[in-house]
Structures are given as C-alpha cells and as structure tokens.
C-alpha cells in the first residue's frame, strides 16, 4: 500500500536489464561528446566523478533536527553532530565549468545553529578544505576515503578532547587498487582511474557483533575480505548495512560510544576503537521501533550523529527518534 513493493520491482528491473551498463555507458559517451558534463545526477570532472546533490528538503531537515532535539532532551547524553560535506563542496575546483551546486558549508552552519545547546558541533568543512588537494574522496564513489575519515577523526578528537588525538599512530594497508564505485555505475562512466582502498589496522578490536533484528552474529574482524572480490567493495568496511553493529575493543577506556550513522561511518569507526571500550553503530534506515528496544541508550557515555549532508538533507531518518 505504501509503494515499497513496486519501488523494489523497479529497482530490480533496473539492475537486471540486459546490457544495462553498456547502454548507460553509450548514453554517457554520446552526451559527453556533445559537451554535457553531467549524467544521471553525476558531474563528469577531470579524472573524477562527483554527486550532483539535490537541494535540501526543508521538511526533512526540520524533522531530523527535531529528532535530535527529542533524543538529547530524553537521554541527556553528551551528544556530537558531524555532517560530512561531499566532494563537490570540498574539491569544487574539479567541477565542470558552470556546474551549479548549493552551499553545503552554509547549510551545515545553519543546522549547527539550530541545534545550539543540544549538541556539540564537529565542524569538518574547513578541516577537509585544508586538504582538498589530497586523496580524501574516492574518484568513482561518493564516499570519503580512509584518509578523509582520519581527518574527521582528528577533528572529533580535538572537539571531544580525546587523549589519542595527537599520539595515536595508525598503520595503513592497501587492500584494493581496482575499486570502481557507485558513481561510475550511476553515470555509466568507466574511464576514470580506479580507486584504491586502505584499511587502518588496529590491534584493539576484541569482537565485532552484527544484529539484524532477529539474531546476533559474531565476526572475527571488522573488515570483510570477501567483498573485495565483489562489485560493492565498500562493504569491506564493516560488511553490508545492518540495523545495529557493536564493536568491542581492548581499550583501557571504560567509556562507550553510540553512533547514529550512514555509510560514511563505516570507514571512520576503526579510528575511535582506542578511545572507547564499546562502539555501537545504529542505522535508522532499518529500524522502525523505539530505539530503546534496539539498544540500551542509557548505558552509553557519548552519542555521535554522523551523516553526510546529502542524507541529512534528503532522508528523514532521525525524525524516528521523536
């Protein structure tokens, strides 16, 4: 009755249409040859693809803000808000000439001001902008790289005054050098240099628990090697999306962190493993019941809302917390 089934059928048919990628690639090539620099909501930049984000939906944004307010007023946890700007905002110099984008920096600052006194803002825009010429966003995918996620961790550590902010040394390993992400699939453009994926190794992870709402499964690692051989390589970080995942660590800290998140948090989560004995990541896309029935909120010491500006501006997930 709400249309979900037919939307699912439509998505299935799009994904299984014979020669789909070839048709989209042909269309994109013709349009690019004619001078078009955008395809199916993706900007075609020099050796990079970037999302052409829709402008914020005011009702959706207000619903998310109200959800955060309701949460902080009910639980009174020290809460932090991290909104991640897209590559088109941080690396705007790469955009095609005359590309029209909305002001993400102004949007983030406005949201922070509307939540003043409710959450502590974790401002990322200037931090990421300082490193705009570095490899902080994937070329073929809409996510940030682990380099970008680490910069965000540094900003969070500074904001929260975490003891590891200046001293924690991460060991990085390249786990893939042929990652072709969602923006290539969406635009049909495959002549962009494939991305490399890094994993920051830490010996502080004790266990990784995944709850799908019916059962809890323990995995030996927060990294899922099997996805490196699949199309959705980004699922290497924490696996496929689930309502709740819990990371238990060997940290000497006795504090616990609750994260409400989208997929940007997947490559970010390992960095806070040294700062908390337990980290719970909640994906509200898959939860339609009271949050207390999913996780014991009162048992956590801090809460972090980590969302891309796109998701926060277009998906009313946090209004569920009302």
C-alpha positions in Angstrom: 0.0 0.0 0.0 2.9 2.4 0.6 4.6 1.7 -2.7 7.7 -0.1 -1.3 7.0 -3.3 -3.3 6.7 -1.6 -6.7 9.7 0.5 -5.9 11.6 -2.7 -5.2 10.4 -4.2 -8.5 11.5 -1.1 -10.3 15.0 -1.2 -8.7 15.3 -4.9 -9.6 14.4 -4.4 -13.2 16.9 -1.5 -13.5 19.6 -3.6 -12.0 18.8 -6.7 -14.2 18.0 -5.0 -17.5 20.0 -6.8 -20.2 23.2 -4.9 -21.1 22.3 -2.1 -18.6 25.8 -0.9 -18.0 26.6 -0.9 -21.7 23.5 1.1 -22.6 24.3 3.7 -19.9 27.9 3.9 -20.9 26.9 4.5 -24.5 24.4 7.2 -23.5 27.0 8.9 -21.3 29.7 8.8 -24.0 27.3 10.4 -26.5 26.2 13.1 -24.1 29.8 13.9 -23.1 30.8 14.1 -26.7 28.1 16.7 -27.2 29.5 18.8 -24.3 27.3 17.6 -21.5 29.2 17.5 -18.2 26.5 15.8 -16.0 25.0 12.3 -16.3 22.2 10.9 -14.2 23.0 13.1 -11.3 26.7 12.8 -11.5 29.2 15.5 -12.5 31.8 14.4 -15.0 35.0 16.0 -13.8 38.6 15.6 -14.8 39.5 12.1 -13.7 36.9 12.2 -11.1 33.1 11.8 -10.7 31.1 13.8 -8.1 27.5 13.7 -7.0 25.2 16.4 -8.1 23.3 16.7 -4.9 19.6 17.8 -4.7 19.0 20.9 -2.7 17.9 20.3 0.9 14.3 19.4 1.6 13.2 21.8 4.4 10.6 19.5 6.0 13.1 16.6 6.0 15.8 18.7 7.6 13.5 20.0 10.2 12.3 16.5 11.0 15.9 15.4 11.5 16.6 18.4 13.7 13.5 17.7 15.8 14.6 14.1 16.2 18.0 15.0 17.5 16.4 17.5 20.0 14.0 14.9 21.2 16.9 12.4 21.7 19.1 14.8 23.6 16.3 16.0 25.8 15.2 12.5 26.7 18.6 10.9 27.4 20.7 13.9 28.3 23.9 12.2 26.9 26.8 14.4 25.7 26.0 14.5 22.0 28.0 15.5 19.0 27.0 16.2 15.4 29.2 15.6 12.4 27.9 16.5 8.9 30.2 15.4 6.1 30.2 17.7 3.0 30.5 16.0 -0.4 33.5 16.1 -2.7 31.7 18.7 -4.9 31.8 21.1 -1.9 35.4 20.4 -0.8 37.0 19.9 -4.1 34.9 22.3 -6.1 37.9 23.3 -8.3 37.4 19.9 -10.1 33.8 20.6 -11.1 32.9 21.3 -14.7 32.6 24.9 -15.8 29.3 26.4 -14.9 28.3 23.5 -12.6 25.6 24.6 -10.2 25.9 23.4 -6.6 24.3 24.5 -3.4 26.1 25.9 -0.4 26.8 23.0 1.9 29.0 25.0 4.2 26.2 27.4 4.9 23.7 24.6 5.3 25.9 22.8 7.9 26.4 26.1 9.8 22.6 26.7 9.8 21.9 23.2 11.2 24.6 23.7 13.9 23.0 27.0 14.9 19.5 25.4 15.1 20.9 22.7 17.4 22.9 25.1 19.6 22.8 23.9 23.2 21.5 20.5 22.2 24.7 19.0 20.5 28.3 19.9 20.2 29.2 20.6 16.5 32.1 18.8 14.9 33.0 21.2 12.1 34.6 19.3 9.2 34.4 21.7 6.3 37.5 23.8 6.9 39.5 20.8 8.1 38.7 18.9 4.8 39.1 22.0 2.7 42.7 22.4 4.0 43.4 19.0 2.5 41.4 19.4 -0.7 44.3 18.5 -3.0 44.8 15.2 -1.2 43.2 11.9 -1.8 40.3 12.3 0.7 37.4 11.4 -1.6 37.1 8.5 -4.0 37.2 9.3 -7.7 34.4 6.8 -8.7 32.4 6.6 -5.5 30.5 9.1 -3.3 32.2 8.2 0.0 35.3 9.7 1.6 38.5 7.6 1.6 40.0 6.4 4.8 42.3 9.5 4.6 39.3 11.7 4.7 37.8 9.7 7.5 41.0 10.0 9.5 40.9 13.8 9.1 37.4 13.7 10.5 38.6 11.6 13.4 41.3 14.2 14.2 38.6 16.9 14.3 36.4 14.8 16.5 39.4 14.0 18.8 40.1 17.7 19.1 36.5 18.6 19.8 36.0 15.8 22.4 39.5 16.2 23.8 40.3 12.6 23.3 43.7 11.5 24.6 44.7 9.9 21.4 44.3 12.9 19.2 48.0 13.7 18.7 49.7 10.4 19.6 47.8 7.5 18.0 49.8 6.2 15.1 47.8 4.2 12.6 49.2 1.5 10.3 47.7 1.5 6.8 47.5 -1.3 4.3 46.3 -1.1 0.7 43.6 -3.8 0.3 42.4 -3.0 -3.2 43.6 -0.9 -6.2 40.7 -1.6 -8.6 37.7 -0.2 -6.7 35.0 1.2 -9.1 32.2 2.7 -7.0 28.6 3.8 -7.2 29.2 7.0 -9.2 30.6 5.0 -12.1 27.7 2.6 -12.1 25.2 5.5 -11.8 26.7 7.6 -14.6 27.9 4.9 -16.9 31.4 6.4 -17.0 34.2 3.8 -16.5 37.2 5.6 -18.0 38.1 7.1 -14.6 41.2 5.8 -12.8 40.0 3.1 -10.4 40.3 3.9 -6.7 42.5 2.3 -4.1 41.2 1.3 -0.7 43.1 1.4 2.5 42.5 -0.2 5.9 43.9 1.2 9.1 44.9 -1.7 11.2 44.4 -1.7 14.9 45.0 -4.4 17.4 42.5 -3.1 19.9 39.4 -4.8 18.3 38.2 -7.6 20.5 34.9 -8.6 18.8 32.5 -7.5 16.1 28.8 -8.2 16.6 26.2 -7.8 14.0 22.5 -7.7 14.8 19.9 -8.0 12.0 17.0 -7.6 14.4 16.5 -11.4 14.7 19.9 -12.7 15.8 23.3 -11.6 16.8 26.3 -12.9 14.8 29.9 -12.5 15.9 32.6 -11.9 13.2 36.4 -12.3 13.6 37.1 -8.9 12.0 35.6 -5.5 11.3 36.9 -5.9 7.7 35.2 -8.3 5.3 37.7 -9.6 2.7 35.0 -11.3 0.6 33.6 -8.0 -0.6 36.9 -7.1 -2.2 36.0 -9.6 -4.9 32.5 -8.2 -5.4 31.1 -5.1 -7.0 30.2 -3.5 -3.7 33.8 -3.3 -2.5 33.0 -0.5 0.0 31.2 -3.2 2.1 34.7 -4.3 3.0 34.3 -1.8 5.8 32.0 -3.4 8.5 30.2 -5.5 5.9 26.7 -4.9 4.5 24.4 -2.5 6.1 22.7 -3.7 9.3 20.4 -2.2 11.9 23.0 -2.5 14.6 26.6 -3.4 14.8 28.7 -3.4 18.0 32.5 -3.2 18.2 34.0 -4.3 21.5 37.6 -3.2 22.0 40.6 -3.8 24.2 40.8 -0.1 25.0 41.7 0.9 28.6 38.9 3.3 28.5 35.7 2.3 30.2 33.5 4.6 28.1 31.0 3.6 25.4 30.1 5.4 22.3 26.7 5.3 20.4 26.8 6.4 16.8 23.8 7.1 14.7 25.1 6.9 11.2 25.0 6.4 7.4 27.7 4.5 5.5 30.3 7.3 5.9 30.8 5.9 9.4 31.9 2.5 8.2 35.5 3.6 7.3 35.5 6.0 10.3 34.6 3.6 13.1 38.1 1.9 13.5 39.7 5.2 14.5 37.7 5.5 17.7 38.4 2.0 18.8 41.3 3.1 21.0 39.1 5.7 22.8 36.1 3.5 23.8 35.6 0.0 25.1 32.5 -0.4 23.1 31.1 1.3 20.0 27.5 0.7 18.8 26.5 1.9 15.3 22.8 2.3 14.6 21.4 2.6 11.1 17.9 4.0 11.4 17.0 3.0 7.8 16.3 -0.5 9.1 14.7 0.4 12.4 11.0 1.3 12.9 10.6 0.7 16.6 11.5 2.6 19.7 15.3 3.0 19.9 15.2 1.6 23.5 14.1 -1.7 22.1 17.2 -1.9 19.9 19.9 -0.6 22.2 20.2 0.4 25.9 20.9 4.1 25.3 21.3 4.9 29.0 24.4 2.6 29.2 26.4 4.8 26.8 28.6 7.7 27.7 28.6 9.7 24.4 26.4 9.9 21.3 27.6 10.9 17.9 25.4 11.7 14.9 27.5 11.1 11.8 25.8 11.8 8.4 26.7 13.0 5.0 25.0 16.3 4.1 23.1 14.5 1.3 21.5 12.0 3.6 20.7 14.6 6.3 19.2 16.9 3.7 17.1 14.3 1.9 16.3 11.4 4.2 14.2 11.9 7.3 15.9 9.1 9.3 16.5 11.0 12.6 12.8 12.0 13.0 12.3 8.4 14.0 13.9 9.4 17.3 10.9 11.5 18.2 
